[in-house]
Amino acid sequence: MLQRVWKKPHHLAAALSTLLLAFSAQAGKLSIVIDDVGYRLHNENQVLQMPLPVTVAILPNAPHSHEMAVKAHNQGREILIHMPMAPLSKQPLERDTLHPDMSSVEVSRIIRQAVANVPYAVGMNNHMGSAMTSSLPAMQNVMQALNSYHLFFLDSMTIGNSQATRAAAGTSVKVIKRRVFLDDVQNEAEIRRQFERAVQLARRNGSAIAIGHPHPSTIRVLQQMLPALPGDVVLVRPSDLLNEPSSAGSAGHPQAAPPPKAPKPAPAPAPRNPFRGVKMCKAKQPPQPVYADAMLAAIGESVLTSPGVQFIERQWQQWQALKLVPDTPASPASPASPASPASPASPASPASPASPA
């Protein structure tokens, strides 16, 4: 491959410039989590055919929870416990749903059973839970229980004043947050819009987590759109975002207060503005954002047409042309003259006897 690149120097220059830029430009990270797994085997098996970073969140008391956890683990797929938590509104609840008025002992018992029902889980997220996650004491019980199993918590953000991040303070539990629900409206056009919104958030903020469900419409949209992700967005697992500032809440430990700042000196008087009173022209429309893939294409084209690359290409073509010119045939060598016979060697004279000492 290296020989093929060296044969065309402009390809080499473009490859090197693109490689350098690729290292310096960080791709946006997008994580997709599918909730409510464990009830609909046909749909969920289609989820397991998606790229491995797509993560499954399994309801611990669903009839196929253990089976789906083993299947996903055997693929190398990441697994979360989709923990039922009490909502503010009255809805049908799963067995062993966590409530804010439960004792820490009861919360620990339910989470221990959930860990047993969903083997290989690396984290937990909440199923419903607007009442539970908005209670700081209740979520502190949850975080203390999770601390024993070294699980992280993905806050599904079913309510704006979730206390999950505050509750994790003083534990080793890391908290990350959902940014987009894909299928609140089970309409393929709307699911596409939400998927594109998740892509834009990953580009703008560096990372984003989107949650969906194993509905047929959601599965069809993901089957169409995941292979067509733009080049500057990469699909990752939720655990890959534990240290991303745009997705993570508290790392689990309260931070020390910063030292008091020294008083700032009085600022120098600002220089006179020569343009004072001159009105500024404002753009009627904001400029369109330029993403990394478009930027790399523009820079690569600029490198290809640069004078330096064109000079190298001309020199290379001239050198290739010189190699094609046939060499001038050499004149035949004259036959060598026969060597004259060597004269017979004269006999050696006898050595004179040594004189006595």
Kinemage of the C-alpha trace (Angstrom):
@kinemage 1
@onewidth
@group {chain A} dominant
@subgroup {mainchain}
@vectorlist {calphas} color= white
{ca met a 1} P 0.000 0.000 0.000
{ca leu a 2} L 2.858 2.345 0.840
{ca gln a 3} L 4.300 1.838 -2.652
{ca arg a 4} L 0.959 2.793 -4.221
{ca val a 5} L 0.857 5.997 -2.172
{ca trp a 6} L 4.428 6.913 -3.043
{ca lys a 7} L 3.684 6.595 -6.788
{ca lys a 8} L 1.464 9.698 -6.605
{ca pro a 9} L 2.913 12.399 -4.363
{ca his a 10} L -0.277 14.449 -4.266
{ca his a 11} L -2.052 11.424 -2.815
{ca leu a 12} L 0.682 11.196 -0.212
{ca ala a 13} L 0.366 14.878 0.715
{ca ala a 14} L -3.393 14.642 0.979
{ca ala a 15} L -3.179 11.472 3.075
{ca leu a 16} L -0.678 13.020 5.467
{ca ser a 17} L -2.641 16.245 5.888
{ca thr a 18} L -5.913 14.367 6.438
{ca leu a 19} L -4.237 12.044 8.941
{ca leu a 20} L -2.838 14.939 10.949
{ca leu a 21} L -6.168 16.720 10.984
{ca ala a 22} L -8.007 13.535 11.955
{ca phe a 23} L -5.870 13.228 15.068
{ca ser a 24} L -6.474 16.859 16.029
{ca ala a 25} L -10.232 16.914 15.333
{ca gln a 26} L -12.228 14.923 17.881
{ca ala a 27} L -15.353 13.232 16.611
{ca gly a 28} L -18.677 13.682 18.368
{ca lys a 29} L -19.695 10.636 20.418
{ca leu a 30} L -23.240 9.313 20.222
{ca ser a 31} L -24.618 6.588 22.506
{ca ile a 32} L -27.904 4.781 21.804
{ca val a 33} L -29.696 2.892 24.620
{ca ile a 34} L -32.778 0.702 24.041
{ca asp a 35} L -34.997 0.501 27.159
{ca asp a 36} L -37.737 -1.939 28.246
{ca val a 37} L -35.910 -5.041 26.993
{ca gly a 38} L -37.185 -8.437 28.186
{ca tyr a 39} L -40.744 -8.652 26.887
{ca arg a 40} L -40.692 -8.709 23.049
{ca leu a 41} L -38.191 -11.262 21.823
{ca his a 42} L -38.796 -10.721 18.108
{ca asn a 43} L -38.190 -6.972 18.268
{ca glu a 44} L -35.338 -7.281 20.749
{ca asn a 45} L -33.507 -9.839 18.608
{ca gln a 46} L -33.573 -7.219 15.840
{ca val a 47} L -31.931 -4.779 18.279
{ca leu a 48} L -29.190 -7.355 18.891
{ca gln a 49} L -28.430 -7.271 15.147
{ca met a 50} L -27.519 -3.571 15.349
{ca pro a 51} L -23.931 -2.335 15.841
{ca leu a 52} L -22.408 -3.494 19.131
{ca pro a 53} L -22.237 -0.047 20.770
{ca val a 54} L -26.072 0.014 20.823
{ca thr a 55} L -26.795 -0.841 24.469
{ca val a 56} L -29.759 -2.715 25.949
{ca ala a 57} L -31.434 -1.738 29.251
{ca ile a 58} L -33.219 -4.817 30.609
{ca leu a 59} L -36.188 -4.792 33.011
{ca pro a 60} L -35.104 -7.066 35.895
{ca asn a 61} L -38.462 -8.840 36.338
{ca ala a 62} L -39.380 -9.239 32.654
{ca pro a 63} L -39.953 -12.841 31.509
{ca his a 64} L -36.918 -12.869 29.168
{ca ser a 65} L -34.545 -10.669 31.203
{ca his a 66} L -31.936 -13.335 31.928
{ca glu a 67} L -32.069 -14.742 28.392
{ca met a 68} L -31.557 -11.321 26.795
{ca ala a 69} L -28.726 -10.466 29.177
{ca val a 70} L -26.855 -13.660 28.264
{ca lys a 71} L -27.408 -13.092 24.518
{ca ala a 72} L -26.189 -9.500 24.691
{ca his a 73} L -23.180 -10.435 26.802
{ca asn a 74} L -22.163 -13.219 24.421
{ca gln a 75} L -22.102 -10.621 21.644
{ca gly a 76} L -19.878 -8.310 23.686
{ca arg a 77} L -22.714 -5.788 24.032
{ca glu a 78} L -23.063 -3.479 27.041
{ca ile a 79} L -25.987 -4.164 29.417
{ca leu a 80} L -27.843 -1.897 31.850
{ca ile a 81} L -30.432 -2.745 34.509
{ca his a 82} L -33.592 -0.824 33.633
{ca met a 83} L -34.702 -0.257 37.226
{ca pro a 84} L -38.427 0.412 37.767
{ca met a 85} L -38.948 3.553 39.853
{ca ala a 86} L -42.154 5.238 40.963
{ca pro a 87} L -43.533 8.029 38.748
{ca leu a 88} L -45.498 11.046 39.921
{ca ser a 89} L -48.541 10.030 37.859
{ca lys a 90} L -50.598 6.898 38.415
{ca gln a 91} L -49.490 4.205 35.982
{ca pro a 92} L -49.251 0.402 35.972
{ca leu a 93} L -46.057 -0.516 37.813
{ca glu a 94} L -43.567 -3.355 37.477
{ca arg a 95} L -43.000 -5.707 40.386
{ca asp a 96} L -40.441 -4.407 42.902
{ca thr a 97} L -40.727 -0.797 41.756
{ca leu a 98} L -38.655 1.505 43.963
{ca his a 99} L -40.640 4.109 45.951
{ca pro a 100} L -39.349 7.198 47.772
{ca asp a 101} L -40.720 5.994 51.134
{ca met a 102} L -38.831 2.677 51.072
{ca ser a 103} L -36.135 2.040 53.651
{ca ser a 104} L -32.496 1.673 52.622
{ca val a 105} L -32.712 -2.027 53.515
{ca glu a 106} L -35.639 -2.570 51.145
{ca val a 107} L -33.936 -0.598 48.359
{ca ser a 108} L -30.778 -2.699 48.784
{ca arg a 109} L -32.789 -5.939 48.661
{ca ile a 110} L -34.550 -4.981 45.416
{ca ile a 111} L -31.324 -3.839 43.734
{ca arg a 112} L -29.538 -7.011 44.852
{ca gln a 113} L -32.273 -9.105 43.215
{ca ala a 114} L -32.131 -6.973 40.053
{ca val a 115} L -28.367 -7.543 39.769
{ca ala a 116} L -28.996 -11.301 40.020
{ca asn a 117} L -31.769 -11.202 37.389
{ca val a 118} L -29.722 -9.185 34.880
{ca pro a 119} L -26.217 -10.675 34.896
{ca tyr a 120} L -23.240 -8.895 33.314
{ca ala a 121} L -24.784 -5.434 33.816
{ca val a 122} L -22.295 -2.561 34.072
{ca gly a 123} L -24.782 0.167 34.958
{ca met a 124} L -28.368 1.074 35.766
{ca asn a 125} L -30.922 3.538 34.436
{ca asn a 126} L -34.410 4.379 35.655
{ca his a 127} L -37.663 3.111 34.180
{ca met a 128} L -40.128 6.001 34.686
{ca gly a 129} L -39.157 7.313 38.171
{ca ser a 130} L -40.113 11.011 38.221
{ca ala a 131} L -41.196 10.667 41.898
{ca met a 132} L -38.195 8.559 42.906
{ca thr a 133} L -35.445 10.493 41.163
{ca ser a 134} L -36.731 13.867 42.433
{ca ser a 135} L -36.261 12.709 46.053
{ca leu a 136} L -32.718 13.231 47.352
{ca pro a 137} L -32.978 10.792 50.326
{ca ala a 138} L -34.477 8.103 48.093
{ca met a 139} L -31.741 8.456 45.461
{ca gln a 140} L -29.058 8.435 48.177
{ca asn a 141} L -30.337 4.968 49.139
{ca val a 142} L -30.051 3.906 45.495
{ca met a 143} L -26.509 5.252 45.135
{ca gln a 144} L -25.358 3.576 48.347
{ca ala a 145} L -26.655 0.251 47.020
{ca leu a 146} L -25.054 0.746 43.583
{ca asn a 147} L -21.750 1.604 45.238
{ca ser a 148} L -21.432 -2.022 46.395
{ca tyr a 149} L -21.684 -3.341 42.826
{ca his a 150} L -19.457 -0.756 41.066
{ca leu a 151} L -22.272 0.207 38.684
{ca phe a 152} L -22.713 3.626 37.081
{ca phe a 153} L -26.090 5.361 36.824
{ca leu a 154} L -27.587 6.673 33.590
{ca asp a 155} L -30.184 9.273 34.575
{ca ser a 156} L -33.035 8.972 32.090
{ca met a 157} L -34.052 12.515 33.128
{ca thr a 158} L -37.777 11.804 33.326
{ca ile a 159} L -38.019 14.937 35.461
{ca gly a 160} L -36.024 18.151 35.304
{ca asn a 161} L -35.099 18.368 39.020
{ca ser a 162} L -33.582 14.878 39.258
{ca gln a 163} L -31.423 14.454 42.362
{ca ala a 164} L -29.298 11.596 40.992
{ca thr a 165} L -26.124 13.641 40.588
{ca arg a 166} L -26.374 15.177 44.074
{ca ala a 167} L -27.158 11.788 45.611
{ca ala a 168} L -23.972 10.262 44.144
{ca ala a 169} L -21.746 12.680 46.119
{ca gly a 170} L -19.613 10.734 48.586
{ca thr a 171} L -19.849 7.477 46.599
{ca ser a 172} L -17.864 6.040 43.701
{ca val a 173} L -20.969 5.952 41.473
{ca lys a 174} L -20.607 7.964 38.280
{ca val a 175} L -23.699 9.609 36.792
{ca ile a 176} L -24.351 10.352 33.116
{ca lys a 177} L -27.487 11.914 31.629
{ca arg a 178} L -29.858 11.256 28.753
{ca arg a 179} L -30.153 14.119 26.270
{ca val a 180} L -32.747 12.850 23.741
{ca phe a 181} L -35.780 10.528 23.799
{ca leu a 182} L -36.068 9.095 20.308
{ca asp a 183} L -39.627 7.827 20.335
{ca asp a 184} L -41.841 9.793 22.693
{ca val a 185} L -43.894 10.111 19.510
{ca gln a 186} L -43.987 6.754 17.713
{ca asn a 187} L -43.886 8.211 14.239
{ca glu a 188} L -40.961 7.445 11.940
{ca ala a 189} L -40.597 11.031 10.720
{ca glu a 190} L -40.478 12.298 14.317
{ca ile a 191} L -38.053 9.571 15.375
{ca arg a 192} L -35.754 10.631 12.506
{ca arg a 193} L -35.933 14.235 13.682
{ca gln a 194} L -34.988 13.207 17.204
{ca phe a 195} L -32.138 11.043 15.909
{ca glu a 196} L -30.789 13.969 13.873
{ca arg a 197} L -31.135 16.172 16.944
{ca ala a 198} L -29.003 13.688 18.912
{ca val a 199} L -26.374 13.779 16.138
{ca gln a 200} L -26.299 17.599 16.247
{ca leu a 201} L -25.925 17.575 20.047
{ca ala a 202} L -23.034 15.094 19.792
{ca arg a 203} L -21.340 17.352 17.238
{ca arg a 204} L -21.906 20.537 19.218
{ca asn a 205} L -21.239 19.270 22.749
{ca gly a 206} L -18.824 16.433 22.055
{ca ser a 207} L -21.223 13.687 23.176
{ca ala a 208} L -24.907 12.822 23.582
{ca ile a 209} L -26.998 9.921 24.860
{ca ala a 210} L -30.294 9.027 23.162
{ca ile a 211} L -32.811 6.546 24.587
{ca gly a 212} L -35.349 4.599 22.552
{ca his a 213} L -37.540 1.523 22.898
{ca pro a 214} L -37.949 -1.698 20.884
{ca his a 215} L -40.936 -0.405 18.921
{ca pro a 216} L -41.075 -1.493 15.246
{ca ser a 217} L -40.919 2.152 14.103
{ca thr a 218} L -37.837 2.869 16.225
{ca ile a 219} L -36.093 -0.256 14.978
{ca arg a 220} L -36.763 0.639 11.323
{ca val a 221} L -35.390 4.172 11.766
{ca leu a 222} L -32.242 2.937 13.533
{ca gln a 223} L -31.660 0.284 10.864
{ca gln a 224} L -31.749 3.040 8.239
{ca met a 225} L -29.869 5.816 10.032
{ca leu a 226} L -27.115 4.096 12.007
{ca pro a 227} L -25.210 2.982 8.854
{ca ala a 228} L -25.482 6.551 7.520
{ca leu a 229} L -23.927 8.327 10.529
{ca pro a 230} L -21.773 11.287 9.373
{ca gly a 231} L -18.037 10.787 9.446
{ca asp a 232} L -17.485 13.196 12.341
{ca val a 233} L -19.841 11.313 14.712
{ca val a 234} L -18.920 7.931 16.182
{ca leu a 235} L -21.206 5.440 17.927
{ca val a 236} L -20.032 4.580 21.467
{ca arg a 237} L -21.245 2.716 24.564
{ca pro a 238} L -22.604 4.639 27.579
{ca ser a 239} L -19.597 3.647 29.679
{ca asp a 240} L -17.351 5.409 27.142
{ca leu a 241} L -18.962 8.702 28.220
{ca leu a 242} L -18.375 8.434 31.971
{ca asn a 243} L -15.619 11.044 31.791
{ca glu a 244} L -17.201 13.266 29.130
{ca pro a 245} L -18.195 16.646 30.636
{ca ser a 246} L -21.163 17.026 28.292
{ca ser a 247} L -22.743 13.733 29.416
{ca ala a 248} L -21.469 13.232 32.944
{ca gly a 249} L -22.850 14.637 36.154
{ca ser a 250} L -20.924 14.293 39.381
{ca ala a 251} L -18.083 11.821 39.317
{ca gly a 252} L -19.259 10.629 42.717
{ca his a 253} L -16.995 12.705 44.935
{ca pro a 254} L -17.679 16.260 46.084
{ca gln a 255} L -15.090 18.687 44.857
{ca ala a 256} L -13.129 20.850 47.274
{ca ala a 257} L -13.952 24.521 47.335
{ca pro a 258} L -11.479 26.604 45.321
{ca pro a 259} L -9.125 28.880 47.285
{ca pro a 260} L -10.221 32.504 47.645
{ca lys a 261} L -9.080 34.706 44.790
{ca ala a 262} L -6.823 37.671 45.379
{ca pro a 263} L -8.473 41.042 44.738
{ca lys a 264} L -7.950 42.214 41.187
{ca pro a 265} L -6.150 45.517 40.598
{ca ala a 266} L -8.214 48.395 39.309
{ca pro a 267} L -8.507 48.149 35.514
{ca ala a 268} L -6.717 50.688 33.370
{ca pro a 269} L -8.951 53.154 31.561
{ca ala a 270} L -10.131 51.775 28.255
{ca pro a 271} L -8.685 53.453 25.127
{ca arg a 272} L -10.977 55.691 23.164
{ca asn a 273} L -12.977 53.786 20.562
{ca pro a 274} L -12.577 55.547 17.177
{ca phe a 275} L -15.696 53.749 15.895
{ca arg a 276} L -17.964 54.963 18.657
{ca gly a 277} L -21.302 55.994 17.247
{ca val a 278} L -20.870 53.968 14.044
{ca lys a 279} L -23.679 51.447 13.608
{ca met a 280} L -22.714 47.837 13.057
{ca cys a 281} L -24.205 45.808 10.240
{ca lys a 282} L -25.761 42.631 11.583
{ca ala a 283} L -26.217 39.514 9.479
{ca lys a 284} L -29.853 38.766 8.705
{ca gln a 285} L -29.274 35.051 9.112
{ca pro a 286} L -26.694 33.249 11.288
{ca pro a 287} L -23.935 31.506 9.309
{ca gln a 288} L -24.343 27.797 8.709
{ca pro a 289} L -22.124 25.637 10.948
{ca val a 290} L -19.115 23.951 9.339
{ca tyr a 291} L -18.617 20.364 10.530
{ca ala a 292} L -15.416 18.367 10.647
{ca asp a 293} L -16.120 16.244 7.559
{ca ala a 294} L -16.731 19.318 5.389
{ca met a 295} L -13.685 21.019 6.864
{ca leu a 296} L -11.436 18.031 6.104
{ca ala a 297} L -12.725 17.838 2.519
{ca ala a 298} L -12.043 21.550 1.943
{ca ile a 299} L -8.547 21.384 3.430
{ca gly a 300} L -7.724 18.236 1.455
{ca glu a 301} L -8.782 19.957 -1.793
{ca ser a 302} L -6.684 22.991 -0.876
{ca val a 303} L -3.630 20.814 -0.262
{ca leu a 304} L -4.077 19.007 -3.591
{ca thr a 305} L -4.112 22.292 -5.542
{ca ser a 306} L -1.283 23.961 -3.608
{ca pro a 307} L 1.841 25.058 -5.588
{ca gly a 308} L 4.094 22.825 -3.510
{ca val a 309} L 2.156 19.652 -4.308
{ca gln a 310} L 1.860 20.613 -7.993
{ca phe a 311} L 5.648 21.195 -8.165
{ca ile a 312} L 6.298 17.764 -6.633
{ca glu a 313} L 3.888 16.186 -9.112
{ca arg a 314} L 5.622 17.866 -12.109
{ca gln a 315} L 9.031 16.730 -10.890
{ca trp a 316} L 7.722 13.227 -10.444
{ca gln a 317} L 6.260 13.150 -13.959
{ca gln a 318} L 9.550 14.408 -15.455
{ca trp a 319} L 11.460 11.746 -13.560
{ca gln a 320} L 9.047 9.072 -14.766
{ca ala a 321} L 9.457 10.333 -18.377
{ca leu a 322} L 13.248 10.092 -18.084
{ca lys a 323} L 12.920 6.495 -16.930
{ca leu a 324} L 11.008 5.657 -20.140
{ca val a 325} L 13.774 7.004 -22.519
{ca pro a 326} L 15.867 3.984 -23.741
{ca asp a 327} L 19.551 4.086 -22.996
{ca thr a 328} L 22.147 4.456 -25.993
{ca pro a 329} L 23.559 0.976 -26.825
{ca ala a 330} L 27.233 0.623 -26.015
{ca ser a 331} L 29.777 -0.056 -28.887
{ca pro a 332} L 31.003 -3.677 -29.129
{ca ala a 333} L 34.283 -4.231 -27.413
{ca ser a 334} L 37.346 -4.982 -29.646
{ca pro a 335} L 38.653 -8.548 -29.406
{ca ala a 336} L 41.506 -8.849 -27.024
{ca ser a 337} L 44.947 -9.518 -28.632
{ca pro a 338} L 46.457 -12.951 -27.882
{ca ala a 339} L 48.862 -12.866 -25.085
{ca ser a 340} L 52.519 -13.351 -25.982
{ca pro a 341} L 53.998 -16.560 -24.706
{ca ala a 342} L 55.857 -16.121 -21.499
{ca ser a 343} L 59.638 -16.510 -21.694
{ca pro a 344} L 60.964 -19.493 -19.843
{ca ala a 345} L 62.241 -18.627 -16.442
{ca ser a 346} L 65.981 -18.653 -16.065
{ca pro a 347} L 67.279 -21.213 -13.650
{ca ala a 348} L 68.052 -19.818 -10.251
{ca ser a 349} L 71.706 -19.457 -9.468
{ca pro a 350} L 72.923 -21.635 -6.637
{ca ala a 351} L 73.179 -19.870 -3.321
{ca ser a 352} L 76.691 -19.025 -2.246
{ca pro a 353} L 77.804 -20.792 0.917
{ca ala a 354} L 77.588 -18.676 4.031
{ca ser a 355} L 80.881 -17.372 5.294
{ca pro a 356} L 81.989 -18.778 8.594
{ca ala a 357} L 81.361 -16.492 11.531
